[in-house]
Structure formats: C-alpha cells, structure tokens
C-alpha cells in the first residue's frame, strides 16, 4: 500500500496518476476532501480509499504495517498568506507528527519542501545541508518549509528512508483549482482566452528588464517521475532540488503559451502587486548535481515541450491528467 497526501491537489493528483500508470492501485489518498473544486482531479484514477487529513495520523498508527511508503505532498502553499499559525499547523507540525510515525513504524517518507526556502538566492540554489540553517525565505510559506527541513536534519531518529524535495516552479495539468497560486502558463492561457493578450509583472529592479524575471520552471510530469524514481531506488537520505537546472524568463514562458495556442503574441506589463512586491523572486535555478549523482538520468521536458503538451492536451480541451 502506498499513501499520497494532498492527493486531490495539483502535484498529489498527478502523483496518483503516475502510480496508476506504473501499475499501483493499492493507494490510500489523504486530503481535505470537503474542497469540492479539487475532486475532479481524482476522476478516472484507481485507489483503495480516501482518508480525511485530520483523521490520517490515527488511521496510520493502526494501519502502518501495510504501508510501503508515503508521498507527503499535502501542504498550505499560498505564498501570500501571512497567518503563520496556519503554516505551523498544516506544514510544520503536521509533517513532524508524520515523520515521528514513519520513524516509529519504519515507513519510507518522501515529502515536499520548496525552492521558496532559498529566498532571494543570496546563498545560491544548491541543496547542500550545510546551507539550510542560513537560508532566508521571503514569506511564511517558505519559512514553514525551511523550518521543517532544519528540524529534519537535526533528528537522530528518522524514517528508514527519507527525502525532502525542493520543488521549483511546477506547472502542468490539474492546477485549475489553485486560483492566484496557479502557474503563469495557466494564467496566460486564461487571459488569452478572455482578452487575446497577457499582462506580465513589470520589473521593479534596475538589473532586470520587464519580462526577464526568470525561474526554473519544471513540468509536473517530470516532478512525479523523479518522485517515483526516488521511491523505487535507494539513494542517500536528505534534501534534493527538483527543477530542470535551467532558468527561463517569464517572457519565454508567455510567448510559448501563445504559440502553443496558435495565437498572435500580445504581451504588456503591469506593476507587481504591492503585497508580494518585496518578496518576489526575480531568479531561481536549481543545482541538480545531487539528483544526477543519485542516478537520475532521464531527460526533463524543455519549457517549449512542457508548455506545448500542457496547453494542447489539457488546457485547450479542458482535461485533467
């Protein structure tokens, strides 16, 4: 039996799809299933049962002997949320309790960290454990992820296998419910449909031209492929980056979205909202050396390939994966 938390969400539901495609149907899905908007993501997927996230720890303590591993992908991911108590409850303490159970019961754990832990990138984007204590995230969400990473690295009692994955900017199918937190690909496609144009955030730094803000955009199909590889293969415990290793500009992303939709490019700029302006990352690029050295050699989708697949096979026909 394999458990996926956050299973009705974006990455979680894609993880369920990947596991199904690899022949796994004995799955237990954990989430807040009262959020009806997300439940579409589970259509056509195979699993044993669904467990409410608030009931999960009690259930796991009773059923642990049957569990082969846990993909902990459930979290509060809103980078604009300022209430730290929400992150303490859902991201930090919830994951600590899960860690303790996995340690006690001998269950492998793969959990979602975030590139938001790197802040402005003052110390680079290398998944070196020695750097974690000195990272400076830009918002409470990033803080919550980094606080758990720091806590995990200090533990002397650990799950038999554990991996924390620092997801960079993930995009792809099944994110339609995320609202403001959905990827720029998703928002570009929606804006093109409504207005025929796209408005990107203007740069508020002199060292970046408008549209040249750059991120390491990684396609969700690659993300779940890496997760599955780490589940199947014994690698060193610890934190791993999960991006492509190649930063691309928001201009490139938007242009590719227009072209994949067979629309004329029409891009203009608006001010970055003041509530996120001071904590906005202008550049991220994952150092992927550790994952490659762990044996992962599959090629990632290029930005062009990922956007084309996403737009033409999911956004235009309005399908989930």
Residue pairs with C-beta under 8 A, 6 or more apart in sequence:
1 26
1 27
1 28
1 48
1 63
1 66
1 67
1 68
2 19
2 24
2 26
2 27
2 28
2 67
2 68
2 69
2 70
2 71
2 231
3 27
3 28
3 29
3 30
3 60
3 67
3 69
3 70
3 71
4 12
4 15
4 16
4 19
4 27
4 28
4 29
4 30
4 70
4 71
4 73
5 12
5 30
5 31
5 53
5 56
5 70
5 71
5 72
5 73
5 74
5 98
6 12
6 30
6 31
6 72
6 73
6 74
6 75
6 112
7 13
7 15
7 16
7 27
7 29
7 30
7 31
7 42
7 47
7 50
7 73
7 74
8 29
8 31
8 32
8 33
8 35
8 38
8 39
8 41
8 42
9 31
9 38
9 41
9 73
9 74
9 174
9 177
10 41
10 170
10 172
10 174
10 175
10 177
10 178
10 220
11 73
11 112
11 167
11 170
11 220
11 223
11 224
12 29
12 31
12 71
12 73
12 74
13 38
13 41
13 42
13 45
13 174
13 320
13 321
14 172
14 173
14 174
14 220
14 221
14 223
14 224
14 321
15 71
15 73
15 224
15 227
16 27
16 29
16 42
16 45
16 47
17 45
17 224
17 321
18 221
18 224
18 225
18 227
18 228
19 27
19 228
20 27
20 45
20 46
22 228
25 46
25 47
25 48
26 48
27 46
27 47
27 48
28 47
28 48
28 49
28 50
28 51
28 67
29 42
29 47
29 49
29 50
29 51
30 50
30 51
30 52
30 53
30 56
30 74
31 38
31 50
31 52
31 53
31 74
32 52
32 53
32 54
33 39
33 50
33 52
35 177
37 177
38 177
40 176
40 177
40 320
41 174
41 177
41 320
43 320
44 320
51 59
53 74
53 94
57 97
57 98
57 101
60 67
60 98
60 101
60 105
61 101
61 105
64 101
64 104
64 105
64 107
65 105
67 105
67 107
68 107
68 108
69 107
69 108
69 109
69 110
69 161
69 231
70 98
70 102
70 107
70 108
70 109
70 110
71 110
71 111
71 227
71 231
72 95
72 98
72 109
72 110
72 111
72 112
73 111
73 112
74 90
75 90
75 91
75 95
75 112
75 144
75 145
76 86
76 87
76 90
76 91
76 141
76 144
77 141
77 178
77 181
78 141
78 180
78 181
79 116
79 139
79 141
79 142
79 181
79 276
79 279
80 139
80 180
80 275
80 276
81 87
81 140
81 141
82 140
83 140
84 140
84 143
84 144
87 140
87 141
87 143
87 144
88 144
91 141
91 144
91 145
91 148
92 144
92 147
92 148
92 151
95 111
95 148
96 148
96 151
98 109
98 111
99 109
99 152
99 155
99 158
99 159
99 162
101 107
102 108
102 109
102 159
102 162
103 155
103 157
103 158
103 159
106 159
106 160
107 159
107 160
108 159
108 160
108 161
108 162
108 231
109 159
109 161
109 162
109 163
110 162
110 163
110 165
110 227
110 230
110 231
111 148
111 162
111 163
111 164
111 165
112 145
112 164
112 165
112 167
113 145
113 146
113 148
113 149
113 164
113 165
113 166
113 167
113 239
114 141
114 142
114 145
114 166
114 167
115 125
115 166
115 167
115 168
115 169
115 216
115 241
115 243
115 284
115 286
116 137
116 138
116 139
116 141
116 142
116 145
116 281
117 132
117 135
117 137
117 142
117 145
117 146
117 149
117 166
118 124
118 125
118 135
118 137
118 166
118 281
118 284
119 135
119 136
119 137
119 138
119 142
119 281
120 136
120 138
120 281
120 282
121 281
121 283
121 284
122 136
123 131
123 134
123 135
124 131
124 287
125 216
125 241
125 284
125 285
125 286
125 287
126 241
126 287
126 289
127 166
127 238
127 239
127 240
127 241
127 286
127 287
127 290
129 153
129 238
129 239
132 146
132 149
132 150
132 153
132 239
133 150
135 146
137 143
137 145
137 146
138 278
138 279
138 280
138 281
139 279
148 164
149 164
149 239
152 158
152 162
152 164
153 238
153 239
158 237
161 234
161 237
162 237
162 238
163 230
163 235
163 237
163 238
163 239
163 240
164 238
164 239
164 240
165 226
165 227
165 230
165 239
165 240
165 241
165 242
166 239
166 240
166 241
166 242
166 286
167 218
167 223
167 242
167 243
168 215
168 216
168 217
168 218
168 241
168 242
168 243
168 244
168 284
168 286
169 183
169 215
169 216
169 217
169 218
169 243
169 284
170 183
170 218
170 219
170 220
170 223
171 183
171 184
171 185
171 186
171 217
171 218
171 219
171 220
171 306
171 307
171 310
172 183
172 219
172 220
172 221
172 306
172 310
172 314
172 321
173 220
173 310
173 313
173 314
173 315
173 319
173 320
173 321
174 220
174 320
174 321
175 182
175 183
175 186
175 220
176 182
176 186
178 186
183 217
184 200
184 250
184 253
184 254
185 253
185 257
185 307
185 310
185 311
185 315
186 315
187 198
188 198
188 253
188 254
188 257
188 258
189 257
189 261
189 311
189 315
191 197
191 198
191 199
192 198
192 257
192 258
192 261
192 263
196 263
196 264
196 266
197 266
197 267
197 268
198 254
198 257
198 258
198 266
198 267
198 268
199 267
199 268
199 269
199 270
200 210
200 211
200 250
200 251
200 254
200 267
200 268
200 269
200 270
201 213
201 250
201 269
201 270
201 271
201 272
201 280
202 210
202 269
202 270
202 271
202 272
203 209
203 210
203 211
203 212
203 213
203 282
204 271
204 272
204 277
204 280
205 282
208 282
208 283
210 269
211 249
211 250
211 251
211 254
211 267
211 269
212 249
212 250
212 251
213 249
213 250
213 280
213 282
213 283
214 247
214 248
214 249
214 250
214 282
214 283
214 284
214 285
215 247
215 248
215 250
215 281
215 283
215 284
216 243
216 244
216 245
216 246
216 247
216 248
216 284
216 285
216 286
217 244
217 248
217 253
217 303
217 306
218 242
218 243
218 244
218 286
218 300
219 300
219 301
219 305
219 306
219 309
219 310
220 321
221 301
221 306
221 309
221 321
222 244
222 298
222 300
222 301
222 306
223 242
225 298
226 242
226 291
226 296
229 295
229 296
229 298
230 240
230 294
233 294
233 295
235 294
235 295
236 294
238 290
240 290
240 291
240 294
241 286
241 287
241 288
241 290
241 291
242 286
242 291
243 284
243 285
243 286
243 288
244 286
244 288
244 300
244 301
245 285
245 286
245 287
245 288
245 300
246 285
247 283
247 284
247 285
248 303
251 267
252 303
253 303
253 307
254 265
254 267
255 265
255 267
256 303
256 304
256 307
256 308
257 307
257 311
258 264
258 265
258 266
258 267
259 265
260 307
260 308
260 310
260 311
260 312
261 311
261 312
261 315
261 316
271 277
272 280
301 309
313 319
314 320
314 321
